[in-house]
Amino acid sequence: MPATSNGELTNWRAYLIGGVVTLAVTILGGIGVYYLTVLREPVPTERLVYRLTPVVTFSESRPRVFLQTLSVKNEGSLAAEDVQVAIRYEDASGIRDSSVSFSSGPTASYIEKDSEPAGKDYTIPDLAPGEEFTASFLVETEEQTNPEVFVKSTESLGTSGATGDQDATEGRSAAEDLPASLLLALLLQMLLLAMLVVRRRVASWDNRNNVAFRLLHQGLPGPARKLLQRIILEKGGNALQLSNIALCLALERDFDAAGGYIRAALDQASGRHAHAVALFNQALVQFLVNGDPGSAEDLLHRAIKKSKDIRQYLSESLLVSELRSEKPELDAVLRRLEASPPSNKAAVPGGSRRR
């Protein structure tokens, strides 16, 4: 058997020490993770966080009418008891309408009281961890101002914002106790989760708006308007819903309200397709108001340039077909649009559009 050199012995010793150190670090890391995730039980606490959505204005004339939504969520790990929620619109003349919902469903209970001249008080017996209370308000006011919101429970006060304020006396946070590698892994998981949530929100868009759109273009503006108003009260309105409701109101001869909704939709529109749908509905509303085919044609041209789906809506809508048969001037406008070449811009893949 050949002799072993000192260099080879040194290399083997280094490999052995490196292996032992790696094994020890792995074992100690596993013990630390086990302690942090299994053995160490965090002290359960409640944390009430409230949020106000931006207002959606429906009328620029005075008194102004706008919609706003308040949500209160228990982001802690302990149920909050005897939750008191109050909102005050000091300069408003009144709250026309309001609606309440819970993320836990209709089984949740609450007590609601009016506060003059424009306010609401809610008492919620308990709010479970992760449970969210949402209230939407249709407010009438001369001058739009931010409301005052008060939230408290038996044990804590509510805080405003997505995360709330942490008291420095509560001790070190969990993030400070985690090793750097575990914190990095947690951040990566949060990033992946956020990406999945965004994709799911886009894919699972509230189908009720599409149902209302189909009702509207089947010549049923009344049921379509009621469904759209319910969506707006529950979740707040976007450009698609506001412009669809404007067309419903125009078909019901409420032209002033239709104009207010169209202006709100154009203000809210973000993205080419949403802007195109708002222009499409604005063209039909303006034609119903003043019968001017020129302005309708210009608006439809602009809508088609932003989204080729507008051509499909025009061709499939029973409502548009009936208007064409009743209004020869509108039929002439649409015939010119049908004869014009489609945009050369490539279609965006990925299924049907929201309307």
Residue frames as qw, qx, qy, qz and C-alpha x, y, z in Angstrom:
[[0.000, 0.889, 0.458, 0.000, 0.00, 0.00, 0.00],
 [0.424, 0.508, -0.043, 0.749, 1.51, 3.37, -0.99],
 [0.311, -0.352, -0.450, 0.759, 2.30, 5.93, 1.66],
 [0.051, 0.874, 0.456, 0.162, 0.00, 8.95, 2.06],
 [0.388, 0.342, -0.110, 0.849, 1.59, 12.40, 1.77],
 [0.145, -0.367, -0.497, 0.773, 1.10, 15.18, 4.33],
 [0.218, 0.103, -0.229, -0.943, -0.69, 17.29, 1.69],
 [0.462, -0.225, -0.735, -0.442, -3.27, 14.57, 1.08],
 [0.370, -0.389, -0.745, 0.396, -3.82, 14.16, 4.83],
 [0.021, -0.265, -0.204, 0.942, -4.34, 17.93, 5.14],
 [0.348, -0.040, -0.463, -0.814, -6.89, 17.91, 2.32],
 [0.489, -0.324, -0.797, -0.144, -8.83, 15.05, 3.84],
 [0.275, -0.362, -0.593, 0.664, -8.75, 16.76, 7.22],
 [0.132, 0.161, -0.039, -0.977, -10.13, 19.97, 5.67],
 [0.443, -0.164, -0.644, -0.601, -12.89, 18.05, 3.88],
 [0.455, -0.355, -0.797, 0.177, -13.83, 16.26, 7.11],
 [0.146, -0.334, -0.415, 0.834, -13.88, 19.47, 9.17],
 [0.245, 0.058, -0.275, -0.928, -15.93, 21.24, 6.47],
 [0.473, -0.253, -0.757, -0.373, -18.43, 18.38, 6.40],
 [0.376, -0.392, -0.717, 0.436, -18.76, 18.34, 10.20],
 [0.015, -0.257, -0.182, 0.949, -19.23, 22.13, 10.33],
 [0.350, -0.062, -0.490, -0.796, -21.86, 21.99, 7.56],
 [0.485, -0.338, -0.802, -0.093, -23.71, 19.21, 9.38],
 [0.282, -0.365, -0.575, 0.676, -23.57, 21.13, 12.66],
 [0.129, 0.148, -0.051, -0.979, -24.87, 24.34, 11.05],
 [0.432, -0.176, -0.657, -0.593, -27.69, 22.38, 9.40],
 [0.455, -0.389, -0.780, 0.183, -28.70, 20.75, 12.68],
 [0.179, -0.346, -0.392, 0.833, -28.51, 24.01, 14.63],
 [0.222, 0.034, -0.293, -0.929, -30.49, 25.81, 11.90],
 [0.464, -0.292, -0.755, -0.361, -33.14, 23.10, 12.01],
 [0.375, -0.423, -0.680, 0.467, -33.38, 23.39, 15.79],
 [0.038, -0.244, -0.131, 0.960, -33.67, 27.19, 15.50],
 [0.350, -0.100, -0.499, -0.787, -36.42, 26.96, 12.87],
 [0.476, -0.364, -0.799, -0.047, -38.25, 24.37, 14.98],
 [0.267, -0.379, -0.531, 0.709, -38.04, 26.64, 18.02],
 [0.088, 0.186, -0.060, -0.977, -39.22, 29.73, 16.13],
 [0.440, -0.035, -0.523, -0.729, -42.04, 28.04, 14.23],
 [0.634, -0.269, -0.706, -0.164, -43.25, 25.29, 16.58],
 [0.516, -0.316, -0.625, 0.493, -42.16, 25.68, 20.19],
 [0.107, -0.180, -0.219, 0.953, -42.43, 29.45, 20.44],
 [0.040, 0.676, 0.721, 0.148, -46.06, 30.50, 20.63],
 [0.110, 0.299, 0.016, 0.948, -46.66, 34.21, 19.97],
 [0.082, 0.363, 0.623, -0.688, -48.90, 36.11, 22.36],
 [0.158, 0.570, 0.695, 0.408, -52.29, 36.52, 20.60],
 [0.029, -0.421, -0.208, 0.882, -53.38, 40.13, 20.15],
 [0.397, 0.742, 0.539, 0.026, -56.12, 41.95, 18.26],
 [0.250, -0.311, 0.223, 0.889, -55.31, 44.70, 15.76],
 [0.375, 0.742, 0.539, -0.137, -58.08, 46.78, 14.19],
 [0.262, -0.220, 0.379, 0.860, -57.15, 48.57, 10.96],
 [0.416, 0.716, 0.493, -0.269, -59.59, 50.79, 9.04],
 [0.321, -0.052, 0.502, 0.801, -59.38, 52.10, 5.47],
 [0.385, 0.694, 0.299, -0.529, -61.34, 54.65, 3.44],
 [0.595, 0.326, 0.542, 0.496, -61.58, 54.35, -0.34],
 [0.071, -0.125, 0.185, 0.972, -61.26, 57.45, -2.55],
 [0.436, 0.488, 0.461, -0.600, -64.63, 59.06, -3.27],
 [0.243, 0.255, 0.734, 0.581, -66.50, 58.52, -6.55],
 [0.191, 0.393, 0.206, -0.876, -68.42, 61.68, -7.47],
 [0.346, 0.438, 0.809, 0.186, -71.66, 61.23, -9.41],
 [0.162, 0.880, 0.396, 0.208, -72.69, 64.88, -9.86],
 [0.458, 0.122, -0.096, 0.875, -70.65, 68.06, -10.26],
 [0.224, -0.615, -0.211, -0.726, -73.68, 70.29, -9.61],
 [0.004, -0.133, 0.677, -0.724, -74.59, 71.30, -6.08],
 [0.569, -0.626, 0.523, -0.105, -75.43, 69.54, -3.89],
 [0.374, 0.481, -0.777, -0.155, -72.78, 66.99, -4.86],
 [0.930, -0.183, 0.157, -0.277, -73.41, 63.27, -4.48],
 [0.347, 0.582, -0.735, 0.027, -70.51, 60.87, -3.97],
 [0.952, -0.193, -0.205, -0.117, -69.84, 57.28, -2.91],
 [0.095, 0.647, -0.684, 0.324, -67.25, 56.20, -0.33],
 [0.891, -0.180, -0.409, -0.083, -66.49, 52.89, 1.38],
 [0.263, -0.678, 0.573, -0.377, -65.12, 52.29, 4.90],
 [0.875, -0.017, -0.483, -0.027, -63.64, 48.93, 5.87],
 [0.395, -0.674, 0.524, -0.339, -62.47, 47.71, 9.30],
 [0.859, 0.162, -0.486, -0.016, -60.42, 44.52, 9.55],
 [0.696, -0.639, 0.320, -0.063, -59.05, 42.60, 12.51],
 [0.649, 0.597, -0.463, 0.087, -55.49, 41.90, 11.37],
 [0.253, -0.570, 0.700, -0.347, -54.48, 40.41, 14.71],
 [0.408, 0.086, -0.907, -0.055, -54.64, 36.86, 16.06],
 [0.031, -0.279, -0.799, 0.531, -57.26, 37.44, 18.77],
 [0.026, -0.669, -0.656, -0.348, -60.97, 38.20, 18.38],
 [0.039, 0.139, -0.184, 0.972, -61.87, 41.83, 19.05],
 [0.144, -0.551, -0.812, 0.126, -64.94, 42.28, 21.28],
 [0.022, -0.848, -0.408, 0.337, -67.50, 45.10, 21.39],
 [0.425, 0.046, 0.330, 0.842, -66.11, 46.88, 18.33],
 [0.141, 0.821, 0.358, -0.421, -67.42, 50.45, 17.97],
 [0.419, 0.158, 0.452, 0.771, -67.22, 52.12, 14.53],
 [0.119, 0.831, 0.365, -0.402, -68.32, 55.72, 13.91],
 [0.424, 0.198, 0.390, 0.793, -68.07, 57.91, 10.81],
 [0.033, 0.796, 0.356, -0.488, -68.98, 61.60, 10.58],
 [0.386, 0.424, 0.376, 0.728, -69.35, 63.76, 7.45],
 [0.180, -0.492, -0.404, 0.750, -69.40, 67.10, 9.25],
 [0.132, 0.376, -0.156, -0.904, -70.17, 69.32, 6.23],
 [0.102, -0.157, -0.859, -0.477, -72.58, 66.94, 4.50],
 [0.496, -0.142, 0.026, -0.856, -76.33, 67.42, 4.42],
 [0.832, -0.101, 0.341, -0.425, -77.10, 63.73, 4.71],
 [0.175, -0.245, 0.926, 0.228, -76.36, 60.11, 3.84],
 [0.627, 0.161, -0.274, -0.711, -78.79, 59.06, 1.11],
 [0.960, 0.001, -0.190, -0.203, -78.09, 55.34, 1.29],
 [0.145, -0.632, 0.749, -0.138, -75.74, 52.85, 2.89],
 [0.937, 0.032, -0.295, -0.183, -74.98, 49.15, 2.83],
 [0.402, -0.638, 0.632, -0.180, -73.05, 46.81, 5.16],
 [0.924, 0.176, -0.328, -0.091, -71.31, 43.50, 4.52],
 [0.569, -0.631, 0.526, -0.020, -68.94, 41.14, 6.38],
 [0.332, 0.506, -0.766, -0.216, -66.24, 38.93, 4.90],
 [0.198, -0.081, 0.944, -0.252, -67.63, 36.10, 7.07],
 [0.147, -0.319, -0.827, -0.439, -71.00, 36.31, 5.27],
 [0.369, -0.517, -0.253, -0.729, -74.56, 37.17, 6.31],
 [0.690, -0.435, -0.568, 0.112, -74.37, 35.34, 9.67],
 [0.370, 0.018, -0.355, 0.859, -72.48, 38.25, 11.29],
 [0.200, -0.814, -0.545, 0.002, -74.49, 40.57, 13.53],
 [0.306, 0.077, -0.116, 0.942, -74.27, 44.32, 14.18],
 [0.019, -0.792, -0.532, 0.298, -76.29, 47.29, 15.41],
 [0.335, 0.318, 0.270, 0.845, -76.57, 50.42, 13.26],
 [0.094, -0.787, -0.446, 0.415, -77.58, 53.91, 14.40],
 [0.363, 0.724, 0.221, 0.543, -77.91, 57.20, 12.51],
 [0.413, -0.516, -0.207, 0.721, -76.08, 60.28, 13.69],
 [0.284, 0.895, 0.328, 0.108, -77.42, 63.63, 12.48],
 [0.605, 0.534, 0.017, -0.591, -76.86, 65.34, 10.18],
 [0.789, 0.474, -0.365, -0.142, -74.63, 62.88, 8.29],
 [0.029, -0.534, 0.812, -0.234, -73.08, 60.05, 10.24],
 [0.870, -0.108, -0.407, -0.256, -73.37, 56.40, 11.19],
 [0.315, -0.542, 0.703, -0.337, -72.56, 54.41, 14.35],
 [0.832, 0.068, -0.508, -0.213, -72.06, 50.64, 14.30],
 [0.496, -0.522, 0.623, -0.306, -71.67, 48.21, 17.19],
 [0.751, 0.260, -0.587, -0.154, -70.20, 44.80, 16.35],
 [0.831, -0.521, 0.106, -0.164, -70.26, 42.20, 19.17],
 [0.654, -0.462, 0.504, 0.323, -67.07, 40.52, 17.96],
 [0.579, 0.737, -0.289, -0.196, -64.73, 40.61, 14.98],
 [0.946, -0.168, 0.218, 0.170, -62.77, 37.39, 14.47],
 [0.369, -0.553, 0.493, 0.562, -59.11, 37.36, 13.36],
 [0.232, -0.003, 0.731, 0.641, -59.00, 38.10, 9.62],
 [0.160, 0.684, 0.711, 0.020, -62.68, 39.15, 9.54],
 [0.162, -0.002, 0.157, 0.974, -63.52, 42.41, 7.75],
 [0.160, 0.714, 0.591, -0.341, -66.49, 44.76, 8.13],
 [0.229, 0.096, 0.411, 0.877, -67.35, 46.98, 5.12],
 [0.163, 0.735, 0.536, -0.381, -69.83, 49.88, 4.92],
 [0.300, 0.246, 0.432, 0.814, -70.57, 51.95, 1.78],
 [0.025, 0.663, 0.434, -0.609, -72.17, 55.39, 1.88],
 [0.275, 0.562, 0.466, 0.626, -73.93, 57.53, -0.72],
 [0.299, -0.540, -0.336, 0.712, -73.39, 61.06, 0.64],
 [0.216, 0.815, 0.355, 0.404, -74.96, 64.40, -0.33],
 [0.491, -0.563, -0.127, 0.652, -72.84, 67.47, 0.40],
 [0.259, 0.960, 0.053, -0.095, -72.23, 71.05, -0.69],
 [0.183, 0.805, -0.562, 0.061, -68.44, 70.82, -0.22],
 [0.937, 0.024, -0.344, 0.046, -66.59, 67.51, -0.33],
 [0.167, -0.736, 0.563, -0.336, -64.49, 66.93, 2.82],
 [0.477, 0.154, -0.856, 0.131, -62.82, 63.94, 4.41],
 [0.697, -0.566, -0.258, -0.358, -64.92, 62.30, 7.12],
 [0.201, -0.563, 0.684, -0.419, -63.81, 61.60, 10.69],
 [0.824, -0.043, -0.540, -0.167, -63.57, 57.91, 11.57],
 [0.349, -0.542, 0.612, -0.459, -63.41, 56.41, 15.07],
 [0.845, 0.021, -0.513, -0.147, -62.75, 52.71, 15.72],
 [0.137, -0.494, 0.722, -0.466, -62.22, 51.00, 19.08],
 [0.726, -0.201, -0.642, -0.144, -62.88, 47.76, 20.92],
 [0.717, -0.685, -0.122, -0.049, -62.81, 46.73, 24.55],
 [0.808, -0.379, 0.117, 0.435, -59.02, 46.27, 24.42],
 [0.493, -0.126, 0.335, 0.793, -57.63, 48.51, 21.65],
 [0.286, 0.737, 0.068, -0.608, -58.05, 51.50, 19.36],
 [0.775, 0.484, 0.357, 0.195, -58.26, 51.16, 15.58],
 [0.297, -0.558, 0.335, 0.699, -55.48, 52.55, 13.39],
 [0.597, 0.722, 0.043, -0.346, -55.62, 53.91, 9.85],
 [0.208, 0.687, -0.640, -0.275, -53.75, 52.35, 6.97],
 [0.814, 0.217, -0.500, -0.199, -52.69, 49.01, 5.58],
 [0.631, 0.129, -0.677, 0.358, -50.44, 48.02, 8.47],
 [0.565, -0.784, -0.226, -0.127, -51.32, 50.16, 11.47],
 [0.076, 0.769, -0.481, 0.413, -48.87, 51.48, 14.07],
 [0.820, -0.159, -0.510, 0.207, -46.88, 49.20, 16.31],
 [0.438, -0.875, 0.123, -0.165, -46.13, 50.26, 19.87],
 [0.415, 0.615, -0.616, 0.264, -42.41, 50.17, 20.60],
 [0.379, -0.440, 0.656, -0.482, -43.08, 48.76, 24.06],
 [0.928, 0.047, 0.014, -0.368, -44.58, 45.57, 22.63],
 [0.723, -0.364, 0.553, 0.197, -41.10, 44.05, 22.42],
 [0.078, -0.406, 0.699, 0.583, -39.09, 42.78, 19.49],
 [0.753, 0.343, -0.067, -0.558, -41.02, 41.82, 16.38],
 [0.929, 0.030, 0.368, 0.031, -40.91, 38.38, 14.85],
 [0.671, 0.710, -0.099, 0.188, -38.83, 39.73, 11.96],
 [0.045, -0.824, 0.509, -0.247, -36.05, 40.75, 14.38],
 [0.704, -0.373, 0.583, -0.157, -35.92, 37.22, 15.79],
 [0.919, 0.352, 0.179, 0.002, -35.64, 35.49, 12.43],
 [0.585, -0.320, 0.435, 0.606, -32.21, 34.73, 10.97],
 [0.173, 0.560, -0.291, -0.756, -31.37, 36.68, 7.82],
 [0.055, 0.081, -0.888, -0.449, -31.79, 33.64, 5.58],
 [0.070, 0.479, 0.864, -0.140, -35.27, 32.89, 6.93],
 [0.144, 0.687, 0.228, -0.675, -36.29, 36.53, 6.55],
 [0.128, 0.403, -0.572, -0.703, -35.14, 36.52, 2.92],
 [0.025, -0.163, -0.957, -0.237, -37.09, 33.32, 2.25],
 [0.101, 0.605, 0.671, -0.417, -40.16, 34.89, 3.86],
 [0.157, 0.626, -0.087, -0.759, -39.87, 37.98, 1.67],
 [0.106, 0.197, -0.791, -0.569, -39.56, 35.84, -1.46],
 [0.017, 0.369, 0.929, -0.017, -42.65, 33.86, -0.49],
 [0.132, 0.672, 0.408, -0.604, -44.56, 37.09, 0.11],
 [0.144, 0.487, -0.408, -0.759, -43.52, 38.37, -3.33],
 [0.091, -0.034, -0.919, -0.381, -44.67, 35.17, -5.02],
 [0.045, 0.520, 0.804, -0.285, -47.94, 35.26, -3.06],
 [0.151, 0.631, 0.116, -0.752, -48.55, 38.87, -4.11],
 [0.159, 0.294, -0.657, -0.676, -48.00, 37.94, -7.77],
 [0.071, -0.244, -0.957, -0.137, -50.44, 35.05, -7.46],
 [0.082, 0.597, 0.599, -0.528, -53.03, 37.27, -5.76],
 [0.184, 0.532, -0.186, -0.805, -52.79, 39.90, -8.52],
 [0.175, 0.110, -0.827, -0.523, -53.20, 37.27, -11.24],
 [0.040, -0.378, -0.919, 0.109, -56.14, 35.71, -9.43],
 [0.134, 0.592, 0.361, -0.708, -57.86, 39.06, -8.97],
 [0.240, 0.401, -0.440, -0.767, -57.58, 39.74, -12.70],
 [0.203, -0.013, -0.921, -0.333, -58.84, 36.26, -13.59],
 [0.157, -0.464, -0.856, 0.163, -61.69, 36.25, -11.08],
 [0.089, -0.056, -0.006, -0.994, -63.16, 39.69, -11.84],
 [0.383, 0.296, 0.630, -0.607, -66.69, 40.10, -10.58],
 [0.155, 0.203, 0.827, 0.500, -68.81, 38.49, -13.32],
 [0.128, 0.698, 0.624, -0.326, -71.86, 40.50, -12.33],
 [0.062, 0.640, -0.163, -0.749, -70.63, 43.47, -14.36],
 [0.027, 0.130, -0.807, -0.576, -70.62, 41.30, -17.50],
 [0.063, 0.477, 0.875, -0.041, -74.13, 40.07, -16.65],
 [0.091, 0.742, 0.314, -0.586, -75.33, 43.68, -16.31],
 [0.028, 0.461, -0.485, -0.742, -73.68, 44.57, -19.63],
 [0.007, 0.127, 0.913, 0.387, -75.50, 41.71, -21.37],
 [0.068, 0.641, 0.712, -0.279, -78.84, 42.71, -19.81],
 [0.047, 0.678, 0.007, -0.734, -78.31, 46.30, -20.92],
 [0.141, 0.390, -0.607, -0.678, -77.57, 45.33, -24.52],
 [0.002, 0.292, 0.938, 0.189, -80.52, 42.96, -24.59],
 [0.214, -0.486, -0.345, -0.774, -82.75, 45.99, -24.05],
 [0.619, -0.613, -0.491, 0.014, -83.21, 45.62, -20.25],
 [0.253, 0.559, -0.305, 0.728, -81.71, 48.82, -18.78],
 [0.575, -0.632, 0.072, -0.515, -83.79, 48.67, -15.55],
 [0.949, -0.309, -0.011, 0.065, -82.50, 45.32, -14.22],
 [0.727, 0.335, -0.164, 0.576, -79.01, 46.17, -15.49],
 [0.007, -0.702, 0.193, -0.686, -79.00, 49.49, -13.60],
 [0.734, -0.590, 0.089, -0.324, -80.12, 47.87, -10.33],
 [0.957, -0.080, -0.058, 0.273, -77.41, 45.21, -10.56],
 [0.529, 0.482, -0.160, 0.680, -74.71, 47.82, -11.32],
 [0.267, -0.733, 0.153, -0.607, -75.83, 50.04, -8.45],
 [0.886, -0.454, 0.026, -0.089, -75.62, 47.07, -6.07],
 [0.848, 0.155, -0.110, 0.494, -72.06, 46.33, -7.24],
 [0.239, 0.635, -0.152, 0.718, -71.05, 49.97, -6.76],
 [0.538, -0.697, 0.111, -0.462, -72.51, 50.12, -3.24],
 [0.950, -0.303, 0.021, 0.068, -70.79, 46.87, -2.23],
 [0.826, -0.083, 0.153, 0.536, -67.35, 47.36, -3.79],
 [0.089, -0.700, 0.173, 0.687, -67.11, 50.89, -5.18],
 [0.714, 0.646, 0.246, -0.114, -67.42, 51.69, -8.86],
 [0.485, -0.278, 0.475, 0.680, -64.90, 51.56, -11.70],
 [0.175, 0.377, -0.323, -0.850, -65.03, 53.17, -15.14],
 [0.166, -0.098, -0.890, -0.414, -66.75, 50.17, -16.76],
 [0.115, -0.518, -0.819, 0.217, -69.61, 50.05, -14.25],
 [0.014, 0.576, 0.230, -0.785, -70.07, 53.83, -14.11],
 [0.185, 0.281, -0.477, -0.812, -70.28, 54.21, -17.89],
 [0.172, -0.237, -0.920, -0.262, -72.65, 51.22, -18.21],
 [0.067, -0.585, -0.678, 0.440, -74.94, 52.75, -15.59],
 [0.066, 0.444, -0.085, -0.890, -74.84, 56.06, -17.49],
 [0.221, 0.015, -0.724, -0.654, -76.25, 54.35, -20.60],
 [0.165, -0.434, -0.879, 0.105, -78.99, 52.72, -18.47],
 [0.030, -0.595, -0.404, 0.694, -80.01, 56.12, -17.13],
 [0.125, 0.311, -0.372, -0.866, -79.99, 57.71, -20.59],
 [0.219, -0.184, -0.862, -0.419, -82.31, 54.96, -21.88],
 [0.210, -0.588, -0.740, 0.251, -84.59, 55.75, -18.92],
 [0.110, 0.800, 0.277, 0.521, -84.53, 59.47, -19.97],
 [0.514, -0.823, -0.064, 0.233, -82.62, 60.60, -16.86],
 [0.657, 0.628, -0.056, 0.413, -80.13, 62.58, -18.92],
 [0.136, -0.873, 0.317, -0.344, -78.68, 64.77, -16.13],
 [0.764, -0.474, 0.434, -0.063, -77.71, 61.74, -14.01],
 [0.910, 0.299, 0.179, 0.224, -76.39, 59.96, -17.11],
 [0.397, 0.814, -0.191, 0.377, -74.06, 62.88, -17.82],
 [0.401, -0.769, 0.424, -0.262, -72.73, 62.83, -14.26],
 [0.901, -0.189, 0.389, 0.040, -71.99, 59.11, -14.40],
 [0.785, 0.543, 0.048, 0.295, -70.22, 59.47, -17.76],
 [0.118, 0.867, -0.328, 0.358, -67.98, 62.24, -16.41],
 [0.638, -0.580, 0.475, -0.173, -67.16, 60.11, -13.37],
 [0.949, 0.124, 0.266, 0.116, -66.37, 57.12, -15.63],
 [0.601, 0.708, -0.116, 0.352, -63.98, 59.15, -17.79],
 [0.192, -0.822, 0.425, -0.328, -62.23, 60.42, -14.63],
 [0.773, -0.382, 0.487, -0.139, -61.89, 56.85, -13.31],
 [0.912, 0.410, -0.027, -0.014, -60.81, 55.24, -16.61],
 [0.263, -0.710, 0.626, 0.184, -57.33, 53.72, -16.47],
 [0.479, -0.054, 0.833, 0.271, -56.13, 51.60, -19.37],
 [0.145, 0.138, -0.549, -0.811, -57.07, 51.60, -23.04],
 [0.211, -0.327, -0.881, -0.270, -59.99, 49.16, -22.81],
 [0.139, -0.600, -0.624, 0.481, -61.69, 50.91, -19.89],
 [0.036, 0.467, -0.074, -0.880, -61.34, 54.26, -21.69],
 [0.140, -0.008, -0.740, -0.658, -62.72, 52.71, -24.88],
 [0.176, -0.489, -0.854, -0.002, -65.84, 51.36, -23.13],
 [0.082, -0.612, -0.377, 0.690, -66.42, 54.76, -21.49],
 [0.090, 0.333, -0.359, -0.867, -66.19, 56.48, -24.91],
 [0.143, -0.198, -0.883, -0.401, -68.49, 53.83, -26.45],
 [0.151, -0.615, -0.737, 0.235, -71.16, 54.47, -23.81],
 [0.065, -0.548, -0.102, 0.828, -70.62, 58.25, -24.02],
 [0.068, 0.070, -0.606, -0.789, -71.32, 58.13, -27.77],
 [0.215, -0.436, -0.839, -0.246, -74.65, 56.34, -27.24],
 [0.196, -0.626, -0.535, 0.532, -75.60, 58.63, -24.32],
 [0.033, -0.420, 0.118, 0.899, -74.88, 61.81, -26.30],
 [0.137, -0.112, -0.718, -0.674, -76.84, 60.52, -29.29],
 [0.236, -0.556, -0.796, 0.020, -79.82, 59.75, -27.05],
 [0.188, -0.599, -0.340, 0.701, -79.55, 63.22, -25.48],
 [0.126, 0.650, -0.090, -0.744, -79.16, 65.43, -28.56],
 [0.777, 0.489, 0.391, -0.061, -79.47, 63.14, -31.60],
 [0.202, 0.861, -0.382, -0.266, -76.20, 64.48, -33.05],
 [0.982, 0.145, 0.060, 0.103, -74.65, 61.73, -35.23],
 [0.469, 0.747, -0.328, 0.339, -71.44, 63.72, -35.74],
 [0.271, -0.668, 0.566, -0.399, -70.31, 63.72, -32.12],
 [0.903, -0.152, 0.349, -0.199, -71.36, 60.06, -31.76],
 [0.871, 0.461, -0.091, 0.144, -69.28, 59.10, -34.79],
 [0.231, 0.753, -0.475, 0.393, -66.20, 60.92, -33.47],
 [0.537, -0.520, 0.544, -0.381, -66.48, 59.23, -30.05],
 [0.964, 0.062, 0.237, -0.108, -66.98, 55.78, -31.59],
 [0.678, 0.633, -0.290, 0.234, -63.93, 56.29, -33.83],
 [0.046, -0.693, 0.576, -0.430, -61.84, 57.11, -30.75],
 [0.774, -0.303, 0.445, -0.333, -63.25, 54.11, -28.85],
 [0.957, 0.288, 0.037, -0.001, -62.46, 51.69, -31.70],
 [0.446, 0.714, -0.442, 0.308, -58.89, 53.01, -31.93],
 [0.278, -0.584, 0.625, -0.437, -58.39, 52.16, -28.24],
 [0.470, -0.093, 0.856, -0.194, -60.03, 48.69, -28.33],
 [0.280, 0.086, -0.738, -0.607, -61.10, 46.53, -31.27],
 [0.001, 0.295, 0.926, -0.234, -63.70, 44.88, -28.95],
 [0.279, 0.418, 0.238, -0.831, -65.96, 47.90, -29.54],
 [0.398, 0.216, -0.600, -0.659, -66.68, 46.64, -33.07],
 [0.273, -0.140, -0.952, -0.011, -67.87, 43.34, -31.60],
 [0.067, 0.382, 0.639, -0.665, -70.10, 45.12, -29.07],
 [0.340, 0.371, -0.113, -0.857, -71.69, 47.19, -31.86],
 [0.424, 0.143, -0.742, -0.500, -72.37, 44.15, -34.02],
 [0.321, -0.171, -0.926, 0.104, -73.78, 41.90, -31.25],
 [0.086, 0.195, 0.529, -0.822, -75.88, 44.42, -29.27],
 [0.057, 0.587, 0.786, 0.184, -79.65, 44.07, -29.65],
 [0.107, -0.798, -0.293, 0.516, -79.96, 47.55, -28.15],
 [0.121, -0.477, 0.401, 0.773, -77.75, 49.05, -30.86],
 [0.121, 0.203, 0.843, 0.483, -79.65, 47.11, -33.53],
 [0.011, 0.740, 0.666, -0.097, -82.98, 48.56, -32.31],
 [0.114, -0.758, -0.028, 0.642, -81.54, 52.09, -32.23],
 [0.180, -0.213, 0.631, 0.724, -80.29, 51.65, -35.79],
 [0.080, 0.449, 0.825, 0.333, -83.74, 50.67, -37.01],
 [0.084, -0.835, -0.492, 0.231, -85.34, 53.64, -35.22],
 [0.098, -0.880, 0.128, 0.448, -82.67, 56.25, -36.06],
 [0.809, 0.536, 0.121, 0.208, -81.52, 56.20, -39.73],
 [0.171, 0.904, -0.324, 0.221, -78.83, 58.80, -38.97],
 [0.548, -0.578, 0.598, -0.089, -77.24, 56.46, -36.40],
 [0.899, 0.190, 0.391, 0.065, -77.47, 53.57, -38.86],
 [0.578, 0.789, -0.092, 0.190, -75.56, 55.68, -41.42],
 [0.172, -0.824, 0.511, -0.175, -72.82, 56.39, -38.86],
 [0.725, -0.315, 0.609, -0.056, -72.43, 52.71, -37.99],
 [0.856, 0.462, 0.215, 0.085, -72.37, 51.69, -41.65],
 [0.348, 0.858, -0.320, 0.202, -69.44, 54.04, -42.22],
 [0.407, -0.649, 0.618, -0.178, -67.66, 52.58, -39.20],
 [0.873, 0.015, 0.485, -0.039, -68.26, 49.03, -40.44],
 [0.749, 0.646, 0.047, 0.140, -66.86, 49.95, -43.84],
 [0.029, 0.885, -0.447, 0.127, -63.70, 51.49, -42.35],
 [0.729, 0.254, -0.611, 0.176, -60.68, 49.16, -42.08],
 [0.765, -0.621, -0.163, 0.056, -59.94, 47.70, -38.62],
 [0.199, -0.886, 0.419, -0.003, -56.90, 48.82, -36.67],
 [0.743, 0.421, -0.511, 0.100, -53.65, 47.06, -37.53],
 [0.224, -0.587, 0.637, -0.447, -52.67, 46.89, -33.87],
 [0.430, 0.058, -0.901, -0.003, -52.16, 43.30, -32.74],
 [0.691, -0.520, -0.273, -0.422, -54.81, 41.80, -30.55],
 [0.194, -0.535, 0.681, -0.460, -54.00, 41.22, -26.91],
 [0.575, -0.054, -0.806, -0.128, -54.17, 37.48, -26.13],
 [0.081, 0.056, -0.776, 0.623, -55.88, 36.10, -23.07],
 [0.028, -0.472, -0.866, 0.165, -59.61, 35.57, -23.35],
 [0.009, -0.780, -0.512, -0.359, -62.64, 37.82, -23.14],
 [0.160, 0.336, -0.210, 0.904, -62.64, 41.41, -22.00],
 [0.080, -0.505, -0.670, 0.538, -64.42, 42.91, -19.03],
 [0.078, 0.548, 0.485, 0.677, -67.23, 45.25, -20.05]]
